[in-house]
Amino acid sequence: MSSTPTTPPTFTIDRPRLEDVPAIARIHVDGWRVAYSHLLAGEQWFGQEAVDRRTTQWASWLTPGTPAHDQGIYRIGRDAEGTPIGLAASWPPGEEQPVRGRELSILYIEEAWFGSGLGRALAESVLDGGPASVWVAEENPRARRFYEKLGFTPDGAARVEEQLGNIRDIRMVR
């Protein structure tokens, strides 16, 4: 019996366009569901209300001339058909005394693409291999392991996200 070699999934990385906003909002909310459903509950985080809020947010971020657009670096991953399957964003840290000049602010991909290299490619596309910080939920071991593979290590800083039900985030740097 012969086996057919499997071809790794193919994806491309490019700049998101305003017409991508509905798909990006869906990926963002679904990414939150995967990452935080064990910590958060409710329609406001994972339902249509969240998709609507993210749609408005992403439309603002991707509109040229807005501060978020002009300070941010945004990329999306697309499958072979051109459908958005992941997203990443980086902007200057919001901390008073940042430890790095860039922050990996957003990184979510569809679950079917976990392990494909898409997450790494998206992260590097917004960080360009340079030093950065990232805040990650302390109780998200999968994400922490992923960031460690990208060269990030915890630096001892932590914060509590009160608006998210007191989720404790730790800062990782590289």
C-alpha positions in Angstrom: 0.0 0.0 0.0 1.5 3.3 -1.0 0.8 6.6 0.7 0.3 9.8 -1.0 2.6 12.5 0.3 0.7 15.4 1.8 1.4 18.9 0.6 1.7 21.5 3.3 -1.1 24.0 3.2 -0.2 27.1 1.3 -0.9 30.6 2.4 0.2 34.2 1.6 0.7 37.2 3.8 -0.4 40.6 2.7 -1.9 43.9 3.8 -5.6 43.8 4.7 -8.1 45.8 2.8 -11.3 47.4 4.0 -13.3 44.7 2.2 -11.5 42.1 4.4 -13.0 43.7 7.6 -15.9 41.2 8.1 -13.7 38.2 7.8 -11.0 39.8 10.0 -13.6 40.6 12.7 -14.8 36.9 12.6 -11.3 35.6 12.9 -10.5 38.0 15.8 -13.6 36.9 17.7 -13.1 33.2 17.0 -9.5 33.6 18.1 -10.7 35.1 21.4 -13.0 32.1 21.8 -10.1 29.6 21.3 -7.8 31.6 23.6 -10.1 32.8 26.3 -13.3 30.7 26.5 -11.9 28.9 29.6 -11.5 32.4 31.2 -14.4 34.4 29.9 -18.1 33.6 29.3 -20.8 35.4 27.5 -22.2 36.6 24.2 -20.4 39.9 24.6 -17.0 38.2 24.0 -17.8 35.5 21.4 -21.2 36.2 19.8 -22.6 38.6 17.2 -22.2 41.6 19.6 -18.4 40.9 19.7 -18.3 40.5 15.9 -20.1 43.8 15.4 -17.7 45.5 17.8 -14.6 44.1 16.1 -16.0 45.0 12.7 -16.3 48.6 13.8 -12.8 48.5 15.4 -11.1 46.9 12.4 -12.8 49.3 9.9 -11.3 52.2 12.0 -7.9 50.6 12.2 -7.7 50.0 8.5 -9.0 53.4 7.4 -6.1 55.5 6.1 -5.4 58.7 8.0 -6.6 57.4 11.4 -4.0 57.3 14.2 -4.4 53.5 14.6 -3.9 53.0 10.9 -0.9 55.3 10.7 0.9 53.9 13.8 0.1 50.2 13.2 1.4 47.5 11.0 -1.3 45.1 9.9 -1.1 41.9 8.0 -3.4 39.0 7.1 -2.9 35.5 6.0 -4.9 34.2 3.1 -5.4 30.6 1.9 -4.8 29.5 -1.6 -8.2 30.9 -2.6 -7.5 34.3 -1.1 -9.8 33.9 1.9 -8.5 35.6 5.1 -7.4 32.9 7.6 -5.3 34.9 10.1 -4.3 38.3 11.2 -1.6 40.1 13.1 -1.0 43.7 14.2 1.8 45.6 15.8 1.9 49.1 17.1 4.0 51.1 19.6 3.3 49.9 23.2 0.8 51.8 25.2 3.0 51.7 28.4 4.5 54.8 29.9 8.0 53.3 29.8 8.0 50.6 27.2 10.7 48.0 27.3 10.6 47.6 23.5 9.7 49.9 20.6 7.2 47.5 19.1 4.5 45.3 20.5 3.0 42.3 19.0 -0.5 43.5 19.7 -2.8 41.0 17.9 -2.2 37.5 16.5 -5.0 35.1 15.7 -5.4 32.4 13.1 -8.1 29.9 12.3 -7.8 26.7 14.3 -7.4 24.6 11.1 -4.2 26.5 10.5 -2.5 25.8 13.8 0.9 24.2 13.3 1.1 25.3 9.6 3.6 28.1 10.1 1.0 30.8 9.5 1.2 32.2 13.1 5.0 32.5 12.9 4.8 34.1 9.4 2.2 36.6 10.5 4.1 37.6 13.7 7.4 38.1 11.8 5.7 40.0 9.1 4.6 42.7 11.6 7.8 42.6 13.7 10.4 42.1 10.9 12.5 39.9 13.2 13.2 42.7 15.6 12.9 43.2 19.3 9.3 43.4 20.7 7.0 42.8 23.6 3.8 40.8 23.8 1.2 40.6 26.6 -0.3 37.1 27.0 -2.8 35.7 29.5 -0.9 33.8 32.1 -3.4 31.0 31.9 -2.9 30.5 28.2 -0.1 28.0 28.1 -0.4 27.3 24.4 0.1 30.9 23.5 3.0 31.2 25.9 4.7 28.2 24.3 4.2 29.6 20.9 5.7 33.0 21.8 8.7 31.2 23.4 9.3 29.5 20.0 9.5 33.0 18.6 12.2 34.0 21.1 10.0 35.7 23.7 10.6 35.2 27.4 8.7 36.5 30.4 10.4 39.6 31.9 8.5 39.6 35.2 6.0 42.3 34.4 2.3 41.5 34.9 -1.0 43.3 34.8 -4.6 42.5 35.6 -7.2 43.1 32.9 -10.1 44.2 35.1 -12.4 44.8 32.1 -11.9 41.1 31.2 -12.8 39.6 34.5 -9.4 40.1 36.2 -7.4 38.0 33.7 -3.7 38.2 34.6 -1.4 39.0 31.7 2.3 38.6 31.7 4.7 40.5 29.4 7.1 38.5 27.3 10.0 40.2 25.4 12.7 39.4 22.9 
